[in-house]
Amino acid sequence: MKCETTNLVLTLVLSVVFAVQSVLRTREFGSINAQFSFARNSLIQEQALFQDCLEYSKTHPDMTHVLQPFLGKPVAH
């Protein structure tokens, strides 16, 4: 009888611990997911800006020296 009571108590304690951990991990995942989405959107905006700069440099050659470090090869006009 004592063994069954101990088993029940341990099972309940472990269930509560795992439930709390699940809630905490879910919240943490939500926070990390929001940060990832922000970073991904920022990267997309940076890439669009860089493409706009490349297009601008086609008509304004003085922009070439600004873009050169990011290209690794000469800009063709």
N, C-alpha and C positions, 0 to 999 in steps of 0.2 A: 504494500500500500504506500509506504513512504517513497519508494522508487517512482511510482506513478505521479505522485505529487511533485517530486523534484523534477521529473521529466516535463510535466505541465508548466511549472514555473520557468524552467530554462527555455522551453519552447516559446512561451509568451514574451520573455525578456528578449530573446533573439528576434522574434517577429517585430517587436517595437523598435529595436535597434536598426534592423534592415529597412523598416518603413521610414524612419527618420532619415537614414542615409539616402534612400531613394528620393525623398522630397528635397533634400539638400543638393543632391547631384542634379536633379531636374532643374532647380533654380540656377545652379552654376552653369549648366549647359545652355540655358536660355540667355544668360549674360554673355557667355562666350560666343554664342551664335549671333547675338546683336553686334558684338564687336567685329566679328568676321564679316558680317553684312556691310558694316560701315567701311571696313578696310577694302572690301571688294568694290564697293561703289566709288570709293576714292581712287582706286587704281583705274577703274574704267574712265573716270573723269580725267585723270592724268594722261591716259593714253589718247583720249579724244583731243585734249589740249595739245599734246605732242604732234598729233596728225595735223591739226590746224596750223601749228607752227611750221611743219614741213611744207604744207601748201602755200603758206605765206612766203616762205623762203624761196619758192620758185619764181615769184615776181619781185622779190626784194633780196638780192644777193648779199647785202650787208648782214643779213640774219644768219648766213651760213656759218660764220665763226662762232656764233652762240650755240648752234646745234651740233657742231662738229664733235665735241667730246662725247656726245650721247649716241652718235651713229657708228663710229669706228671706221667709217669709210667716207670718202669725199661725197658731198652732195652734188648730184648731177642736175644741171639747169638746162 
